[in-house]
């Protein structure tokens, strides 16, 4: 949690840092999201690198697989941080 308070990170960056699987990090992020009150896990949304569509309404911690607008799979992962 301290790492997320200091800077923004993708789930993959966290998995690399902690030398664990992406699946385990996603589970941990979901747990953190529910248990850090009064602080909040903030998610800077993913976006499509092809058409710049922003996934604003997405509440999931996993990365979207493809863009609903252009169907591209060139998606920038969301960034996580704690405020």
C-alpha positions as CSV (number, residue, x, y, z in Angstrom):
1,X,0.0,0.0,0.0
2,X,2.9,2.4,0.7
3,X,4.1,2.0,-2.9
4,X,0.6,3.0,-4.2
5,X,0.6,6.0,-1.9
6,X,3.9,7.3,-3.3
7,X,3.3,6.9,-7.0
8,X,1.0,5.5,-9.7
9,X,1.7,2.0,-11.0
10,X,0.1,-0.5,-13.4
11,X,-0.8,-4.0,-12.1
12,X,2.0,-5.4,-14.2
13,X,4.6,-3.0,-12.7
14,X,3.5,-4.1,-9.3
15,X,3.7,-7.8,-10.3
16,X,7.2,-7.3,-11.6
17,X,8.2,-5.3,-8.4
18,X,7.0,-8.0,-6.1
19,X,8.1,-10.8,-8.3
20,X,4.6,-12.5,-8.4
21,X,1.9,-13.2,-10.9
22,X,-0.5,-10.6,-12.4
23,X,-3.4,-12.6,-11.1
24,X,-2.2,-12.4,-7.5
25,X,-1.7,-8.6,-7.8
26,X,-5.2,-8.2,-9.2
27,X,-6.7,-10.1,-6.3
28,X,-4.6,-8.0,-3.9
29,X,-5.8,-4.8,-5.5
30,X,-9.4,-5.9,-5.2
31,X,-8.8,-6.6,-1.5
32,X,-7.1,-3.2,-1.0
33,X,-10.0,-1.5,-2.7
34,X,-12.4,-2.8,-0.1
35,X,-10.3,-2.5,3.0
36,X,-8.4,0.8,3.1
37,X,-11.2,3.1,4.3
38,X,-11.2,6.1,4.7
39,X,-8.6,6.2,2.0
40,X,-9.4,5.0,-1.5
41,X,-7.8,3.1,-4.2
42,X,-8.0,5.3,-7.2
43,X,-7.8,4.0,-10.8
44,X,-6.6,6.2,-13.6
45,X,-8.6,4.6,-16.5
46,X,-7.3,2.6,-19.4
47,X,-7.4,4.0,-22.8
48,X,-7.1,2.8,-26.4
49,X,-3.9,3.8,-28.0
50,X,-5.5,3.5,-31.5
51,X,-8.6,5.7,-31.2
52,X,-8.0,7.3,-27.7
53,X,-11.2,5.8,-26.2
54,X,-11.1,6.2,-22.4
55,X,-12.6,3.4,-20.2
56,X,-14.1,5.9,-17.7
57,X,-17.0,3.8,-16.4
58,X,-14.9,0.6,-15.8
59,X,-14.7,-0.4,-12.2
60,X,-12.8,-3.6,-12.6
61,X,-9.1,-3.8,-11.7
62,X,-8.2,-6.0,-14.7
63,X,-7.1,-4.5,-18.0
64,X,-9.7,-4.5,-20.8
65,X,-9.1,-6.9,-23.6
66,X,-10.2,-4.7,-26.5
67,X,-11.7,-1.3,-27.4
68,X,-15.5,-1.3,-27.7
69,X,-15.2,1.5,-30.3
70,X,-12.5,0.4,-32.7
71,X,-12.0,-3.3,-31.5
72,X,-8.2,-2.7,-31.2
73,X,-6.3,-4.6,-28.6
74,X,-3.7,-1.9,-28.2
75,X,-4.9,-0.8,-24.7
76,X,-2.8,1.1,-22.2
77,X,-3.3,-0.4,-18.8
78,X,-4.9,1.6,-16.0
79,X,-2.8,3.1,-13.2
80,X,-3.5,2.5,-9.5
81,X,-2.8,4.9,-6.6
82,X,-4.1,5.5,-3.1
83,X,-5.4,8.9,-2.0
